[in-house]
Amino acid sequence: MENFNLIAAPEILGKVKGSLSERELKHAIKKFRQNAPSAPIPRLYDAYRWLKVQLDNDETESEKQFTYFVEIFLRVLEERGAAESEVYSEVLRDSAEYKYLKGLFHTEAAEPEVLQIEISEKQVQTAPVIKKITLKDILSRKNISLNSIDINEWHKLIDEHLRDFRTEDLFVKNCILVVNNIKKRTEKDTYHTEIIIIYAFDKLLRFKRLSLKTKDFAMQLLNLMTDRGEMWGRLHKEYLEIIKK
């Protein structure tokens, strides 16, 4: 992946320079799309990296166009049968969805601001106590719909439930219970399963050594994503790192 050949930039992207205007950026992406079906994949990747470097150094707001460019390159790689290549894995990490999902597990939630409000003694005595729903409540009660829990709240519930299981055996055992329960639910969104699997992979990668049983568990989790082409590709590279442990 270190073949970053600058000659490929004008060859694939047309006339390019160090600082791109919005119009020039759109033209470069258009030229890339035209050359993508026939150009060698390493040359396409060189041009992709060149453009990425220019945008990283540029102060103009071009994130939306680059996100579009990433999706175009991913589609090209899939059409050319390179969805399991190292290039595909690297480009996937620049996609908006993957950055968002991964970011959920590396960003500590900000402490909520405490409002100083004067409350009369009578109000304190009569105010109802609202019990916070936990993942344990959801797993034990079938009448709680997953559709009422958005992606951010779901991540918090998963983290609160699994973060204290610091040994491999305990984490895997409890993660299996969660996965099996969610698999049976009919009212759910795709992210309810994706979040658990991403969280599990992230945790397993932190262990220095893993048992064969755990590696088999990781494979089962990856297989749950077989109908989610993009997500499967993004997790597959991490799975390869897990089975090396």
C-alpha positions in Angstrom: 0.0 0.0 0.0 3.0 2.3 -0.1 3.2 2.7 -3.9 1.7 6.2 -3.8 2.7 7.2 -7.3 1.9 10.9 -8.0 2.0 10.3 -11.8 -1.3 8.5 -11.4 -3.1 11.7 -10.3 -3.4 13.5 -13.7 -3.7 10.1 -15.5 -6.8 9.1 -13.5 -8.2 12.5 -12.3 -7.4 14.7 -15.3 -5.7 18.1 -14.8 -5.2 18.5 -11.1 -3.2 20.8 -8.9 -2.4 21.2 -5.2 -5.4 23.3 -4.3 -8.8 22.3 -5.7 -11.9 24.5 -6.1 -15.3 22.9 -5.7 -15.7 22.9 -9.5 -12.3 21.3 -10.1 -13.0 18.7 -7.4 -16.2 17.6 -9.1 -14.4 17.4 -12.5 -11.7 15.2 -10.9 -14.3 12.9 -9.5 -16.0 12.7 -12.9 -12.7 11.8 -14.6 -12.0 9.2 -11.9 -15.4 7.6 -12.6 -14.8 7.5 -16.3 -11.4 5.9 -16.0 -12.4 3.5 -13.1 -13.7 0.5 -15.2 -10.4 0.0 -17.1 -7.6 1.5 -15.0 -5.5 -0.9 -12.8 -6.8 -0.8 -9.2 -3.4 0.2 -7.8 -3.4 3.2 -10.0 -6.9 4.1 -8.9 -5.9 3.8 -5.3 -2.8 6.1 -5.9 -5.1 8.7 -7.4 -7.6 8.3 -4.5 -4.8 8.8 -2.0 -3.5 11.8 -3.8 -6.9 13.5 -3.8 -7.4 12.7 -0.2 -4.1 14.3 0.8 -5.0 17.5 -1.1 -8.4 17.7 0.6 -6.9 17.1 4.0 -4.5 20.0 3.4 -7.2 22.2 1.9 -9.1 24.6 4.0 -12.2 24.6 1.8 -15.3 22.7 2.8 -15.2 19.6 0.5 -16.1 16.8 3.0 -19.5 16.2 1.3 -17.8 15.7 -2.1 -15.1 13.5 -0.7 -17.8 11.3 1.0 -19.4 10.9 -2.4 -16.0 10.1 -4.0 -15.5 7.3 -1.4 -18.8 5.7 -2.2 -18.1 5.8 -5.9 -14.7 4.1 -5.4 -16.4 1.4 -3.2 -19.0 0.7 -5.9 -16.2 0.4 -8.5 -14.2 -2.1 -6.4 -17.3 -4.2 -5.8 -18.2 -4.2 -9.5 -14.6 -5.3 -10.3 -14.7 -8.2 -7.7 -12.3 -6.5 -5.3 -14.6 -6.3 -2.3 -12.3 -8.4 -0.2 -9.1 -6.7 -1.1 -6.9 -4.6 1.1 -7.7 -1.5 -1.0 -11.4 -2.0 -0.3 -10.8 -2.3 3.4 -8.7 0.9 3.5 -11.3 2.9 1.5 -14.1 1.6 3.6 -12.5 3.2 6.7 -13.0 6.6 5.1 -16.8 6.1 4.6 -19.2 8.3 6.6 -21.2 5.4 8.1 -18.1 3.5 9.3 -16.6 6.5 10.9 -19.9 7.2 12.7 -20.4 3.7 14.0 -16.7 3.4 15.1 -16.8 6.8 16.7 -19.6 5.8 19.0 -17.2 3.5 20.8 -14.3 5.9 21.2 -16.1 9.0 22.3 -17.0 9.5 25.9 -20.4 10.9 26.3 -20.3 14.4 27.7 -21.6 14.9 31.3 -25.1 16.4 31.2 -25.3 19.9 32.4 -26.9 20.1 35.9 -29.6 22.8 36.1 -30.0 24.6 39.3 -33.8 24.8 39.8 -35.6 25.7 43.0 -38.3 23.1 43.8 -40.8 23.4 46.6 -41.0 20.7 49.3 -44.4 19.7 48.1 -43.2 19.2 44.5 -40.3 17.0 45.8 -42.7 14.8 47.7 -45.1 14.3 44.9 -42.7 14.0 41.9 -42.9 10.5 40.4 -39.7 8.5 40.3 -38.8 7.5 36.7 -36.8 4.2 36.5 -34.1 4.2 33.9 -34.5 1.3 31.5 -31.4 -0.9 31.3 -30.4 -3.6 28.7 -31.1 -6.2 31.4 -34.7 -4.9 31.5 -34.9 -5.2 27.7 -33.5 -8.7 27.7 -35.9 -10.0 30.4 -39.1 -8.3 29.2 -40.4 -8.9 25.7 -42.9 -6.0 25.9 -40.1 -3.4 25.4 -39.8 -2.5 21.7 -36.3 -2.0 20.3 -37.8 0.4 17.8 -38.3 3.0 20.5 -34.5 3.1 21.2 -32.4 5.2 18.8 -28.8 4.4 17.8 -27.1 6.6 20.4 -29.2 5.3 23.3 -28.7 1.7 22.1 -24.9 2.2 22.1 -25.1 3.5 25.7 -27.2 0.6 26.9 -24.8 -2.0 25.2 -21.7 -0.3 26.7 -23.2 0.0 30.2 -24.2 -3.7 30.2 -20.9 -5.2 28.8 -18.1 -2.9 29.7 -17.5 -4.3 33.2 -16.9 -7.9 31.9 -13.1 -7.6 31.7 -12.1 -11.2 31.2 -12.5 -13.0 27.9 -14.8 -15.8 29.1 -17.2 -13.5 31.0 -17.4 -11.0 28.1 -18.0 -13.7 25.5 -20.6 -15.5 27.7 -22.6 -12.3 28.3 -22.3 -11.1 24.7 -23.7 -14.4 23.4 -26.7 -13.9 25.7 -27.3 -10.4 24.3 -26.8 -11.5 20.6 -29.1 -14.5 20.9 -31.8 -12.4 22.6 -31.7 -9.7 19.9 -31.7 -12.2 17.1 -35.1 -13.4 18.2 -36.7 -9.9 18.2 -38.9 -9.1 15.2 -39.3 -5.4 15.9 -35.8 -4.0 15.5 -33.6 -2.0 13.1 -30.3 -3.2 11.5 -28.2 -1.0 13.9 -29.4 -3.0 16.9 -27.4 -6.0 15.7 -24.6 -4.0 14.1 -23.8 -2.0 17.3 -23.4 -5.2 19.3 -21.1 -6.8 16.7 -18.9 -3.7 16.3 -18.7 -3.4 20.1 -17.7 -7.1 20.4 -15.0 -6.8 17.8 -13.6 -3.7 19.3 -13.4 -5.4 22.7 -11.9 -8.7 21.4 -9.2 -6.7 19.6 -8.0 -5.4 23.0 -7.3 -8.9 24.4 -3.7 -10.1 23.8 -4.7 -13.7 23.4 -8.0 -15.4 22.4 -9.2 -18.9 22.7 -10.5 -21.0 19.7 -13.9 -20.8 21.2 -13.8 -17.0 21.1 -12.5 -16.9 17.6 -15.4 -19.2 16.5 -17.7 -16.7 18.2 -16.2 -13.9 16.2 -16.8 -15.8 13.0 -20.5 -16.4 14.0 -20.9 -12.7 14.5 -19.3 -11.9 11.1 -21.7 -14.4 9.5 -24.6 -12.4 10.8 -23.5 -9.6 8.5 -23.4 -11.6 5.3 -26.4 -9.8 3.9 -24.8 -6.4 4.7 -22.1 -6.2 2.1 -20.5 -2.9 3.2 -20.5 -3.7 6.9 -19.3 -7.2 6.3 -16.3 -5.9 4.4 -15.5 -3.4 7.2 -15.6 -6.0 9.9 -13.8 -8.7 7.9 -10.4 -7.0 8.2 -10.8 -6.8 12.0 -11.9 -10.4 12.1 -8.6 -11.4 10.4 -6.8 -9.6 13.2 -8.8 -11.4 15.9 -8.0 -14.9 14.6 -4.3 -14.0 14.7 -4.4 -13.6 18.5 
